[in-house]
Amino acid sequence: MEMKKRISLELRNRSPAEVVELVVDNCRSGDGEVEGLTDEYSDLEILSMVSVGLNSLSKLPSLPKLRKLEVSDNSISGGLDTLAEKCPNLTYLNLSGNKIKELSSIEALQNLKNLKSLDLYSCDVASIDDYRDSVFELLPQLTYLDGYDQEDNEVPDSDEDDEAGPPGDGDEDDEDDDEEGSEGDEDEVGLSYLMKEGIQDEEDDGDYVEEEEEDEEEEDGGEDGAAVRGEKRKRDAEDDGDEDDDE
């Protein structure tokens, strides 16, 4: 798919000024230049154009709020001076897998004062002697090169998250977590209530059984009493008969 058409589809009924993140990976640039992207994307913060056949960034429009630019796996060999002019607030730049062969090709990045992280792995320049020391010396504003700082410490997840998404995404996740937590509390309360009700029902059933047993005992006691009274009446009758005989 052509880059112009892909960018148009990615708008999704939004105006260019409303787009904060734009991903057009694996489409095709007709002439090796950025196509279909204009100054109207004034609020764009994240732009990804991975493997789109770019040879140059010279036609990149002015994107004053752009923080993250992904252009890996293209054929860019130089012309990076345009980035300081068009994207002055860039903090993360991924140029890995391009045709950058000399340190002089990235010297123009010195003008990106906010640049914090740069990726150049799989570029020819990454195979030169003292590559890492040379790049950190050339670009002192850098904190991370190819995912590691000067002490070979890997970039922490928090920094990657800062680079990966626009502000506000984390707040939505927190709200979702809060809602899930509230639902979980309600479920726990409901479960406790049901368990308590079940225990009470069992106790009530026990009381009912005890009452039945007492009733049965009373019935049994009543039958025994009647039998005793019957025996007594029989003996009294016999005694009366013996007295009559004596007379």
PyMOL commands that set and color helices and strands:
alter all, ss='L'
color gray80, all
select helices_A, chain A and resi 3-11+16-18+81-86+103-111+124-127+131-138+157-164+169-246
alter helices_A, ss='H'
color red, helices_A
select strands_A, chain A and resi 21-23+46-48+68-70+92-94+117-119+144-145
alter strands_A, ss='S'
color yellow, strands_A
deselect
rebuild
show_as cartoon
